[in-house]
Amino acid sequence: MNKFLLSLSVALVASVTVFAAHAEGVQGDIKAGEKKNAMCIGCHGIVGYQASFPEIHKVPKISGQGGKYIASALNAYKTGDRKHASMRGIAASLTDQDIADLAAYYEASGAVEGAQALAKAPEGSEKVNALLTKGACASCHGDSFSKPIDPTYPKIAGQHSDYLFVALKAYKVEGNAQVGRGNAIMGGVAKQFTNAELKELSNYLGKLPSELKVVPQSRFR
């Protein structure tokens, strides 16, 4: 095992342990989550909604995303491991139970009963395939990029490409109080690539078949 993969494995164990300790014993309630999503739907419940910080991009699709990943992300905003002023403000107002309920709701809101698991993702260009291999992306996010090896990792197939690009760049940022994502695994991966290469990866992933979607709320339909 090379040094990068070894350090990645160590970081994986540490990150999963931290999340498990934080969320232990908290069970999400889908119906309760639906009643608590008022702060979410103004962005994530509108098709094509764009944010302007740190640059213009579509907000991520979260319906159909893994619930444990959503909870992990909200906790990262809450602690400041993910730096984003508005998301930290929202996450800081949530209890562990609120987070569990919202995560359960959004995971269920994108589910399609009887849907088949997505097959292995189609290959990209020679350049993209080389980048995917270099980053070992499928080793964590699965061959379809919709079945991560750990539920606290995101499904990324079909996510908005401009959001993916902004997120990937954020893992490279250090020493900035306003922007950045503190994650040892993704920091190590993202720093291997130029921004142009991250753009190539984002464009490929954004075009893949996806379990992610925006489910418009009735007031926005």
C-alpha positions as CSV (number, residue, x, y, z in Angstrom):
1,M,0.0,0.0,0.0
2,N,1.5,3.4,-0.9
3,K,1.9,6.2,1.6
4,F,-1.1,8.2,0.3
5,L,-3.5,5.2,0.5
6,L,-2.2,4.3,3.9
7,S,-2.7,7.8,5.3
8,L,-6.2,7.9,3.6
9,S,-7.1,4.6,5.4
10,V,-6.0,6.0,8.8
11,A,-8.0,9.2,8.2
12,L,-11.0,7.2,7.1
13,V,-11.1,5.2,10.4
14,A,-10.7,8.4,12.4
15,S,-13.4,10.3,10.6
16,V,-15.9,7.5,10.9
17,T,-15.2,7.1,14.6
18,V,-15.8,10.8,15.3
19,F,-19.1,10.8,13.5
20,A,-20.3,7.6,15.2
21,A,-19.5,9.0,18.6
22,H,-21.3,12.3,17.9
23,A,-24.5,10.8,16.5
24,E,-24.7,7.6,18.7
25,G,-28.3,6.9,19.8
26,V,-30.0,9.6,17.7
27,Q,-32.6,8.2,15.3
28,G,-34.1,10.4,12.6
29,D,-37.8,10.8,12.0
30,I,-38.9,11.4,8.4
31,K,-42.2,13.2,9.3
32,A,-40.5,15.3,11.9
33,G,-37.8,16.3,9.4
34,E,-40.5,17.4,6.9
35,K,-41.8,19.8,9.5
36,K,-38.4,21.2,10.2
37,N,-37.2,21.9,6.7
38,A,-38.3,25.5,6.4
39,M,-34.7,26.8,6.5
40,C,-33.7,24.3,3.8
41,I,-36.4,24.6,1.1
42,G,-35.7,28.2,0.3
43,C,-32.5,27.1,-1.5
44,H,-32.6,23.3,-1.8
45,G,-36.3,23.1,-2.7
46,I,-36.0,25.4,-5.8
47,V,-34.8,23.8,-9.1
48,G,-31.8,25.7,-10.4
49,Y,-31.3,27.9,-7.3
50,Q,-27.9,29.5,-7.3
51,A,-25.7,30.6,-4.4
52,S,-23.1,33.4,-4.8
53,F,-20.6,32.5,-2.2
54,P,-17.7,31.9,-2.7
55,E,-18.6,32.1,-6.4
56,I,-21.9,31.6,-8.3
57,H,-22.9,27.9,-8.4
58,K,-26.1,25.8,-8.0
59,V,-26.8,24.7,-4.5
60,P,-26.4,20.9,-4.1
61,K,-29.2,18.4,-4.7
62,I,-29.8,16.8,-1.4
63,S,-33.0,14.8,-1.9
64,G,-31.9,11.2,-2.3
65,Q,-28.6,11.9,-0.7
66,G,-27.4,9.5,2.1
67,G,-28.8,10.5,5.5
68,K,-25.6,9.9,7.4
69,Y,-23.7,12.0,4.9
70,I,-26.2,14.9,5.3
71,A,-25.9,14.6,9.1
72,S,-22.1,14.5,8.8
73,A,-22.1,17.6,6.6
74,L,-24.4,19.6,8.9
75,N,-22.2,18.7,11.9
76,A,-19.1,19.9,9.9
77,Y,-20.8,23.2,9.2
78,K,-21.8,23.4,12.9
79,T,-18.3,22.9,14.2
80,G,-16.7,25.1,11.5
81,D,-14.8,22.3,9.8
82,R,-16.7,23.4,6.7
83,K,-16.5,27.2,6.5
84,H,-19.7,28.8,5.1
85,A,-21.3,31.6,7.1
86,S,-24.9,31.0,6.2
87,M,-24.7,27.2,6.5
88,R,-22.9,27.5,9.8
89,G,-25.6,29.8,11.1
90,I,-28.3,27.4,10.1
91,A,-26.5,24.3,11.4
92,A,-25.7,26.0,14.7
93,S,-29.4,26.4,15.3
94,L,-30.1,22.7,15.0
95,T,-30.0,20.1,17.7
96,D,-28.6,16.6,17.1
97,Q,-32.2,15.4,16.9
98,D,-33.1,18.1,14.3
99,I,-30.1,17.1,12.2
100,A,-31.1,13.4,12.4
101,D,-34.7,14.2,11.4
102,L,-33.7,16.4,8.5
103,A,-31.2,13.8,7.3
104,A,-33.8,11.1,7.4
105,Y,-36.3,13.3,5.5
106,Y,-34.0,14.2,2.7
107,E,-32.7,10.7,2.2
108,A,-36.3,9.5,1.9
109,S,-37.6,12.4,-0.2
110,G,-35.6,11.3,-3.2
111,A,-36.2,7.6,-2.9
112,V,-38.0,5.7,-5.6
113,E,-39.7,2.5,-4.5
114,G,-38.3,-0.5,-6.4
115,A,-35.6,1.5,-8.2
116,Q,-32.6,-0.5,-9.3
117,A,-29.2,0.4,-8.0
118,L,-27.2,2.4,-10.6
119,A,-24.8,0.4,-12.6
120,K,-21.1,1.1,-13.0
121,A,-20.6,4.6,-14.3
122,P,-19.8,4.9,-18.0
123,E,-16.1,5.6,-18.7
124,G,-15.1,9.2,-19.4
125,S,-12.4,10.5,-21.7
126,E,-8.9,9.1,-21.5
127,K,-7.9,12.2,-19.5
128,V,-10.8,11.9,-17.1
129,N,-10.2,8.2,-16.6
130,A,-6.6,8.9,-15.7
131,L,-7.7,11.6,-13.2
132,L,-10.3,9.2,-11.6
133,T,-7.6,6.6,-11.2
134,K,-5.1,9.1,-9.8
135,G,-7.6,10.2,-7.2
136,A,-8.9,6.7,-6.5
137,C,-12.4,8.3,-6.6
138,A,-14.3,5.0,-7.1
139,S,-12.6,3.4,-4.1
140,C,-14.6,5.6,-1.8
141,H,-17.6,6.7,-3.8
142,G,-18.3,3.4,-5.6
143,D,-18.2,2.3,-9.2
144,S,-21.4,4.2,-9.9
145,F,-20.3,7.1,-7.8
146,S,-23.7,6.6,-6.0
147,K,-22.7,3.9,-3.6
148,P,-20.0,5.1,-1.3
149,I,-18.2,2.6,0.9
150,D,-19.1,4.5,4.0
151,P,-22.6,6.1,4.6
152,T,-21.0,9.3,5.8
153,Y,-19.5,9.8,2.3
154,P,-21.7,11.5,-0.4
155,K,-23.2,10.2,-3.5
156,I,-21.7,12.4,-6.2
157,A,-23.0,11.1,-9.5
158,G,-25.2,13.6,-11.1
159,Q,-24.6,16.3,-8.6
160,H,-24.4,19.8,-10.0
161,S,-21.0,20.1,-11.6
162,D,-20.5,23.7,-10.6
163,Y,-21.2,22.8,-7.0
164,L,-18.8,19.9,-7.1
165,F,-16.1,22.2,-8.5
166,V,-16.6,24.7,-5.7
167,A,-16.6,21.9,-3.1
168,L,-13.5,20.3,-4.4
169,K,-11.6,23.5,-4.5
170,A,-12.6,24.2,-0.9
171,Y,-10.8,21.2,0.3
172,K,-7.5,22.7,-1.0
173,V,-8.0,26.0,0.9
174,E,-5.9,26.5,4.1
175,G,-5.7,29.4,6.5
176,N,-8.8,31.1,5.3
177,A,-11.4,32.0,8.0
178,Q,-14.2,32.3,5.4
179,V,-13.7,29.5,3.0
180,G,-12.5,25.9,3.2
181,R,-13.3,22.4,4.2
182,G,-11.3,20.6,6.9
183,N,-11.2,16.9,5.8
184,A,-8.0,15.0,5.8
185,I,-9.1,12.5,3.1
186,M,-10.5,14.9,0.6
187,G,-7.8,17.5,1.3
188,G,-5.2,15.0,0.3
189,V,-7.1,14.0,-2.8
190,A,-8.0,17.5,-4.0
191,K,-4.5,18.9,-3.6
192,Q,-3.2,16.4,-6.2
193,F,-5.1,18.2,-8.9
194,T,-5.0,21.6,-10.6
195,N,-8.3,23.5,-10.6
196,A,-8.6,22.8,-14.3
197,E,-8.4,19.1,-13.6
198,L,-11.0,19.4,-10.8
199,K,-13.2,21.1,-13.3
200,E,-12.8,18.1,-15.7
201,L,-13.7,15.7,-12.9
202,S,-16.7,17.8,-11.9
203,N,-18.1,18.0,-15.4
204,Y,-17.8,14.2,-15.8
205,L,-19.5,13.4,-12.5
206,G,-22.2,15.9,-13.1
207,K,-23.4,14.2,-16.2
208,L,-23.7,10.7,-14.7
209,P,-27.0,9.0,-14.0
210,S,-28.0,10.0,-10.5
211,E,-30.1,9.2,-7.4
212,L,-29.9,12.8,-6.4
213,K,-32.7,15.3,-7.2
214,V,-34.4,18.6,-6.3
215,V,-37.9,17.9,-4.9
216,P,-39.7,21.2,-5.2
217,Q,-41.9,22.1,-2.3
218,S,-45.5,23.0,-3.2
219,R,-45.0,26.7,-2.7
220,F,-42.2,26.7,-5.3
221,R,-43.8,24.5,-8.0
